[in-house]
Amino acid sequence: MDFNAILNELGFFLLRVGLPVILLVTLGVLIDRWERSRRERGESSFDLTSNNHH
C-alpha cells in the first residue's frame, strides 16, 4: 500500500467523520451563545410546561 492511498483514505475518513462533528460543535456553541444572550436580556426561555395560551 503506498503512501498516497493511505493519505487518501485518511482524508475521506476525516471528511466523513470530522466535518459533521465540527458542524455539530459549531451549532452547539451558537445555540449556547444565543441562549446566554437571551438570559442576559431577561427574556424567558422556551417552556413546554406553561399553559398560557393566548
N, CA, C and O of each residue as an XYZ file, in Angstrom:
216
protein
N       0.862     -1.188      0.000
C       0.000      0.000      0.000
C       0.897      1.236      0.000
O       1.775      1.366      0.853
N       0.684      2.119     -0.930
C       1.570      3.281     -0.973
C       1.032      4.430     -0.126
O      -0.112      4.423      0.329
N       1.877      5.383      0.059
C       1.602      6.494      0.967
C       0.415      7.344      0.505
O      -0.347      7.838      1.336
N       0.250      7.519     -0.803
C      -0.861      8.318     -1.331
C      -2.216      7.669     -1.034
O      -3.189      8.365     -0.745
N      -2.277      6.357     -1.103
C      -3.529      5.653     -0.802
C      -3.895      5.814      0.667
O      -5.068      5.974      1.005
N      -2.889      5.771      1.541
C      -3.136      5.948      2.980
C      -3.647      7.357      3.248
O      -4.611      7.538      3.992
N      -3.006      8.355      2.646
C      -3.459      9.739      2.813
C      -4.854      9.949      2.241
O      -5.650     10.708      2.794
N      -5.148      9.282      1.140
C      -6.464      9.387      0.523
C      -7.541      8.833      1.453
O      -8.570      9.476      1.660
N      -7.313      7.647      2.012
C      -8.274      7.045      2.936
C      -8.420      7.882      4.201
O      -9.532      8.050      4.701
N      -7.329      8.403      4.721
C      -7.374      9.240      5.911
C      -8.165     10.522      5.643
O      -8.939     10.968      6.490
N      -7.967     11.102      4.477
C      -8.706     12.308      4.103
C     -10.200     12.060      4.013
O     -10.998     12.859      4.504
N     -10.583     10.950      3.386
C     -12.007     10.631      3.283
C     -12.613     10.331      4.652
O     -13.758     10.695      4.920
N     -11.841      9.666      5.519
C     -12.334      9.393      6.861
C     -12.572     10.690      7.624
O     -13.615     10.858      8.257
N     -11.608     11.607      7.566
C     -11.770     12.884      8.259
C     -12.928     13.693      7.679
O     -13.622     14.399      8.411
N     -13.136     13.593      6.384
C     -14.249     14.298      5.762
C     -15.587     13.717      6.215
O     -16.525     14.466      6.490
N     -15.681     12.397      6.294
C     -16.937     11.738      6.668
C     -17.243     11.854      8.155
O     -18.412     11.929      8.533
N     -16.221     11.870      9.008
C     -16.430     11.878     10.451
C     -16.157     13.257     11.034
O     -16.954     13.763     11.824
N     -15.057     13.862     10.659
C     -14.637     15.126     11.252
C     -15.531     16.294     10.910
O     -15.827     17.118     11.775
N     -15.964     16.382      9.675
C     -16.790     17.510      9.254
C     -18.136     17.550      9.980
O     -18.512     18.619     10.462
N     -18.880     16.450     10.086
C     -20.124     16.504     10.859
C     -19.904     16.842     12.331
O     -20.713     17.552     12.928
N     -18.826     16.345     12.921
C     -18.538     16.658     14.321
C     -18.271     18.150     14.475
O     -18.782     18.777     15.403
N     -17.476     18.723     13.578
C     -17.188     20.159     13.625
C     -18.468     20.968     13.461
O     -18.662     21.966     14.155
N     -19.346     20.547     12.549
C     -20.605     21.263     12.350
C     -21.498     21.180     13.586
O     -22.120     22.174     13.960
N     -21.570     20.018     14.224
C     -22.399     19.875     15.421
C     -21.864     20.707     16.581
O     -22.641     21.327     17.308
N     -20.547     20.726     16.761
C     -19.960     21.531     17.827
C     -20.214     23.011     17.571
O     -20.553     23.750     18.495
N     -20.054     23.450     16.323
C     -20.307     24.848     15.975
C     -21.761     25.221     16.228
O     -22.042     26.293     16.763
N     -22.679     24.350     15.849
C     -24.092     24.605     16.092
C     -24.389     24.680     17.584
O     -25.162     25.536     18.014
N     -23.795     23.809     18.372
C     -23.991     23.844     19.816
C     -23.471     25.124     20.440
O     -24.114     25.685     21.327
N     -22.315     25.594     19.989
C     -21.754     26.840     20.516
C     -22.652     28.019     20.154
O     -22.894     28.894     20.986
N     -23.144     28.047     18.923
C     -24.033     29.142     18.511
C     -25.324     29.152     19.313
O     -25.788     30.218     19.716
N     -25.914     27.984     19.554
C     -27.145     27.905     20.342
C     -26.877     28.337     21.776
O     -27.699     29.031     22.375
N     -25.735     27.937     22.337
C     -25.388     28.312     23.702
C     -25.226     29.827     23.823
O     -25.716     30.424     24.782
N     -24.549     30.448     22.871
C     -24.376     31.909     22.902
C     -25.713     32.622     22.767
O     -25.956     33.624     23.439
N     -26.586     32.104     21.895
C     -27.898     32.716     21.697
C     -28.730     32.611     22.977
O     -29.386     33.571     23.383
N     -28.694     31.446     23.600
C     -29.469     31.244     24.826
C     -28.917     32.108     25.965
O     -29.689     32.657     26.751
N     -27.611     32.229     26.059
C     -26.999     33.057     27.101
C     -27.364     34.531     26.905
O     -27.638     35.232     27.880
N     -27.371     35.005     25.663
C     -27.731     36.407     25.421
C     -29.204     36.654     25.738
O     -29.564     37.736     26.203
N     -30.056     35.664     25.491
C     -31.475     35.808     25.846
C     -31.646     35.897     27.350
O     -32.447     36.693     27.839
N     -30.889     35.075     28.096
C     -30.987     35.119     29.551
C     -30.479     36.437     30.110
O     -31.041     36.957     31.075
N     -29.425     36.985     29.520
C     -28.886     38.260     29.996
C     -29.844     39.415     29.731
O     -29.873     40.383     30.492
N     -30.623     39.325     28.667
C     -31.621     40.360     28.380
C     -32.888     40.186     29.205
O     -33.742     41.072     29.231
N     -33.009     39.061     29.869
C     -34.159     38.825     30.724
C     -35.352     38.229     30.014
O     -36.457     38.217     30.557
N     -35.145     37.735     28.814
C     -36.251     37.099     28.099
C     -36.459     35.698     28.669
O     -35.512     35.033     29.090
N     -37.699     35.274     28.673
C     -37.978     33.934     29.187
C     -37.569     32.896     28.164
O     -37.646     33.129     26.958
N     -37.138     31.759     28.651
C     -36.765     30.683     27.755
C     -38.017     29.926     27.339
O     -39.085     30.102     27.925
N     -37.878     29.093     26.334
C     -38.995     28.311     25.837
C     -39.407     27.303     26.892
O     -38.579     26.521     27.359
N     -40.667     27.312     27.272
C     -41.140     26.448     28.348
C     -42.306     25.606     27.849
O     -43.347     26.145     27.473
N     -42.140     24.305     27.844
C     -43.202     23.403     27.383
C     -44.253     23.141     28.446
O     -45.324     22.619     28.138
N     -43.963     23.500     29.711
C     -44.887     23.177     30.798
C     -45.907     24.271     31.047
O     -46.891     24.037     31.749
N     -45.707     25.444     30.501
C     -46.667     26.516     30.757
C     -47.923     26.302     29.943
O     -47.879     25.796     28.822
N     -49.035     26.691     30.519
C     -50.317     26.541     29.836
C     -50.929     27.884     29.498
O     -52.152     28.024     29.500
N     -50.116     28.857     29.212
C     -50.599     30.181     28.854
C     -50.822     30.244     27.347
O     -49.906     30.535     26.579
N     -52.037     29.969     26.949
C     -52.384     30.044     25.523
C     -53.187     31.302     25.301
O     -54.276     31.449     25.856
N     -52.666     32.216     24.494
C     -53.356     33.482     24.237
C     -54.049     33.468     22.922
O     -54.681     34.455     22.546
